[in-house]
Amino acid sequence: MQRVKFMWKLFLNQPVWFKAVITITFLTSIIFSSSYFSENDYYEGISKLAAALFFGVCGYKTRRNRQTFIIFFILSAFCLLIAIWAFL
């Protein structure tokens, strides 16, 4: 429980733009990947684009730690590739 409290405090110490982008992209990714929107491939593409933006912003914030930065941007590129594939 202490680790969750620490992560929550760490999130609250971030700038407003970071909190807004992370929250919006995370919720968009969850909502558009739900079964309610599964009939249309464009909604799945939007979900993957939101996930790519989420991982990209997280990677930007961790740019001082090279290993984490690379992992987040590989995940972002992978989600972007899947999003492009969903739109085609």
URLIN-V144334 format. One record per backbone hydrogen bond with DSSP energy under -0.5 kcal/mol. CO is the residue of the C=O (numbers start at 1). NH is the residue of the N-H. E is the energy in kcal/mol with one decimal. If there is no record, write none. Layout:
BEGIN
co=CO nh=NH e=E
co=CO nh=NH e=E
END
This chain:
BEGIN
co=1 nh=5 e=-2.1
co=2 nh=6 e=-2.3
co=3 nh=7 e=-2.4
co=4 nh=8 e=-2.4
co=5 nh=9 e=-2.5
co=6 nh=10 e=-2.4
co=7 nh=11 e=-2.2
co=8 nh=12 e=-2.2
co=9 nh=13 e=-1.2
co=11 nh=14 e=-1.3
co=15 nh=19 e=-2.0
co=16 nh=20 e=-2.6
co=17 nh=21 e=-2.5
co=18 nh=22 e=-2.5
co=19 nh=23 e=-2.2
co=20 nh=24 e=-2.6
co=21 nh=25 e=-2.6
co=22 nh=26 e=-2.2
co=23 nh=27 e=-2.3
co=24 nh=28 e=-2.5
co=25 nh=29 e=-2.4
co=26 nh=30 e=-2.0
co=27 nh=31 e=-2.9
co=28 nh=32 e=-2.5
co=29 nh=33 e=-0.9
co=31 nh=34 e=-1.3
co=34 nh=37 e=-0.9
co=35 nh=38 e=-0.9
co=37 nh=40 e=-0.9
co=40 nh=43 e=-0.5
co=40 nh=44 e=-1.0
co=41 nh=45 e=-2.0
co=42 nh=46 e=-2.3
co=43 nh=47 e=-2.1
co=44 nh=48 e=-2.1
co=45 nh=49 e=-2.2
co=46 nh=50 e=-2.4
co=47 nh=51 e=-2.0
co=48 nh=52 e=-2.3
co=49 nh=53 e=-2.3
co=50 nh=54 e=-2.4
co=51 nh=55 e=-2.6
co=52 nh=56 e=-2.2
co=53 nh=57 e=-2.6
co=54 nh=58 e=-2.3
co=55 nh=59 e=-2.2
co=56 nh=60 e=-2.1
co=57 nh=61 e=-2.2
co=58 nh=62 e=-1.2
co=60 nh=63 e=-1.2
co=62 nh=65 e=-1.3
co=64 nh=66 e=-0.9
co=65 nh=69 e=-2.6
co=66 nh=70 e=-2.4
co=67 nh=71 e=-2.1
co=68 nh=72 e=-2.6
co=69 nh=73 e=-2.1
co=70 nh=74 e=-2.1
co=71 nh=75 e=-2.3
co=72 nh=76 e=-2.3
co=73 nh=77 e=-2.3
co=74 nh=78 e=-2.4
co=75 nh=79 e=-2.4
co=76 nh=80 e=-2.3
co=77 nh=81 e=-2.3
co=78 nh=82 e=-2.2
co=79 nh=83 e=-2.3
co=80 nh=84 e=-2.3
co=81 nh=85 e=-2.1
co=82 nh=86 e=-1.9
co=83 nh=87 e=-1.7
co=84 nh=88 e=-1.2
END
